[in-house]
Amino acid sequence: MIDSIIAEGDIVILSLEPRRTYMVKVEAGKTFHTHKGYVKLDELVGKDFGSTFQSSLGAMFTALRPTLSDYIMKSSRNTQITYPKDAALIVMFSSIGPGSRVVESGTGTGALTTALAHYVKPNGKVYTYELREEFQKNAEKNLKRSNLLDFVELKSGDVTMGIEEREVDAVVLDLATPWLVIPHAYEALKPSGTLVSFSPTIDQVVKATEALRENDFILIDTIECIMRAMQVERGKTRPQTLMTGHTGYITYARKALKPIKKEKEAASAKEDVPPIV
């Protein structure tokens, strides 16, 4: 059971209405400063998550337990993150759950890795490949903060040259040339396993789809998810003026076993015909 009491070392979301939030680590002797005054973090220890308190300037803050979306959106970034709207669909299409084994590339900030690890725990594993050391170190920091590093194996390697794992449940790709990985993904996946690829451009989608067809994947689909938030106020409710529009396309497919080639069948049938005497 998750403890409802804030303890030293916990990660906490400090919410300041209407929608401003801060992610902080509760540490003794530390003070968190905002434009609405400062908060002594050790004074949060022993309080319930959901408690409301005042800053030094009298502003009302609420201490909340971070959600998965918080860990993704507030991750330390040195590259573009995968937004929760896309991560949610990637998880759904990959069909992963507790105990699943997943190959991911590339790791980037670890935002999508965080979502994948959240769903495969407590006895699954995410094997995530990344070529750039600085990205990998930053991702490790983000995964530690979300308490999910134990469910991830950070690997330095180029998946366009091959994937070490076998019999995995899903392969998730977020890299510039997914079509180069698809033959290796086929070998890594279990029969009926799922491949999901996230790409920002339609040209990447076309090349990936062609490679999927050539490598015995079936049920190939591509979607784009656009999410529009609403500004809700009696008599003034309407879509928000600003929104995150296009982020990328999600292509997903299933591994089918390679069919027996017709020429092999014909050759086998010919061998079974008795010779004419």
N, C-alpha and C positions, 0 to 999 in steps of 0.2 A: 504493500500500500504506500502511496506517495504521501510524505509528511506534509501537513497543511501549515506547519509553523516555519517561519523564516529562520534559518540558521546561518552562522558565519560561513562564508564561502559560497553561499547560494547565488545564483544568477537571478536578478529580479528586474521586472519591467516597472518603471516609475511612470505612471500615466498622469498627464496634466491635461485636463479638458480644454478645448473640445477634442483634439485628436493628436496632441503631441506626446510622444513616448520616448523614454530613454532606457537602454539596457545597461545595468550596472552589476558589479560583483560586490556583495556585502563583505566588507573587510573592516576590522576593528581599527579605529583611529582615522579612517578615511572620510573625507567630506566630498560630496558631489555638488558642483556649482551649476546653477542655471540662471537665466535672466529673471526668474521669479524667486530668487533666493537660493540658499544652500540647504542641503540635507545631510545630517550626520548619519552615515550608513550604519554604524554599530547600534544606533537607536532602533533599527528595524529588527534586530535579533530578538526572537521570542514573540514577535507579533504574528498574527495570522496573515497568510496571503489574502489579499482583498481588503486589507486594512487601509483606512484613509488617515492622513496626518498632514501637518502644516510644515511648510518650509520656514526659513528664517524671516521671510517677508510676508508670511501668512497665506501663501498660495497653497491650495489643497492638492495633494498628490495621493494616488492610490498605488499600493504595491501589489503587483500581479505576478503570477507564475508565467514565465515565457511560454508561448505556444511554438509549435514547429514553424509556423510562418514567421514568428519573431526571429527565431534563430537564422532563418534563411535571409530575410530582408535586412537584418542588422549584422550580417556577417562582415568580417573584415575583407575588403575587396582590393584585388589588384587586377581584376578582369571582370567582364560582364557576368552577372549572376543569372541563374535560371529562376524566373519568377514563380511564385507559388501556384499561379493558375496553370502554368505549363508543367511544373513538377507534379501537381496533382493528377493531371491526365497521363503523364508518363508512368507514374506509379500504377494507375488504373489499367492502362493498356499493357503494361509489363506483367500484370497479374501476380506480382510478388506478394509475399506475406511472411509471417514468422517462420524461420527456418530456410528461406530461399537463399540461393547462392546467385550473386549477380556480378557480372563484369561491367565496368563503366570506364569510358574514356571520352574526353579528358577530364581530369579532376577539377581544374580551374580553381575557383574559390572554395570548392567543397559544398556549395549550396545544394546542388542536386544530390551529391553524396550524402548529405545530412538527411534529406528526405528518404532516400533509399535505405539508409542504415536504420532509420526510425522504424521502418516497416518490416525489416528482416529480423530484428532482434526478437527474442533473446538468444536464439541459437542459429541464426543465419549469418551470412558474410557478404560484404561488398568488396570486390577486388577492383580497385580503381587505378588506372594507368595515367601517368602524367610525365611529360618529357622535361618540363621546366622546374628546376629545383625550388625557385622562389615561390612558384604557385603551390607546390606540394607542401612547403613549410607553412604557408599561410592557411592552406586547407586543414593541415593538422591542428593548428591553433583553433580554428573554428569548430572542428569536430570535438576537440577536448572541451571547449566551452559548453557544447551541447550534450556532453557526456555520452557520445556515440562512437568514440574512437575505437573502443574494444570490438566493435562490430565491423571494422573497416581494415583492410590491408592496403596500405599505400605502396604502390609499385611504380618504379621508374622504368619506363619502357615505351617502345613505339609499337602500337597495336597494328599498324599497317604492315608490320613485319611478322606478326603472329600473336596469338593469345595462348598463354601457358595452360589456363584452366580448361577442364573438360567436364561435361555433364552438368553445365550450369543451367539455371532456370530461365535466365534472361540476360541479354546483352543490351546495354544502353549506351548510345553514342552521342556525343556533343563535340564534334570536331569538324575541321574544314573539309576533309575528304572521306566521308563515311563509306563511299563505294569501295575504297581500297581495303576496308576492314571486313566487309560483308562475307567474303569467302572464309576468312579466319573465324568469324562469328558463327558461321554454319558448323564448323568443326567443333567449336567450343560448346554449342548448345545441346541440350537433351533433345531427342525427338519430340516435336510439338512445342519446343521452347519458343520464346518470344524475343524478337529484336525490335527496339524502339530507337529511332534516330531523330535528333532535334537539329534543324538547320535553319539559318536566317534567310537563305535565298532559294528561289524556286529552281534555279539551275542545279543546285546541290541535290534538291529533291528528285529531279528528273534522273540524274546520274545514279543516285542511290536506288531508286525504284527499278531502273534497268538492271542494276547489279543484283537486286533481290530476285527478280524474275529469272536471271541467268543462273542463280545458285539455289534453285528449288525451294524458295520461300513462296508461301501462298497467303491468301487473304490480306493482300497488301493495300493499305489505305493511308491517306494523308489528310490531316485536318489543320486548321488554324484556329486558335482560341483567342478571341478578343473580349475582354471584360470591361464593362462600363459601370462605374460607381454612380450612385444616385445621391443627390443633395436633398435630404428629406426635411421639410419644414411645412407646417400646415399652410396651405394656400400658395406655396412657392416651390413645391417638389418638382424637380427636373433633373436631367442628367448633369453630372459635374462638368464644368467647362474643360478642365484638363483631364487627360487620361493617357495611360500607356497603351498605345495602339498596337502595331505589329511588333511582335517579339521574335517569332519564328514559326516554322512548320513542323509538325510532329508526324513522322511516318512510322508505321508499325506493321509487323508481319509475323507469320508463324513458320517454323521450320517443318517442312515435310520430308519424309525419307526419299532418297533419290530413287526414281523409278527405274525398273529394269529396262535397259535399252532394247529396242525392238530388234536391232541387228543381232544382239546376243541371244534373244529368244529364238530368232530364225535359225541361227547357227546351231543352237541346242536341239531344235526340232529336226534339223537336217541330220544330225548325228544319230538320232533315234530311229530314223528310217532304215529298215533292214535292206541289205544289198540285194540287187536283182541277180538271181542265179541263172 
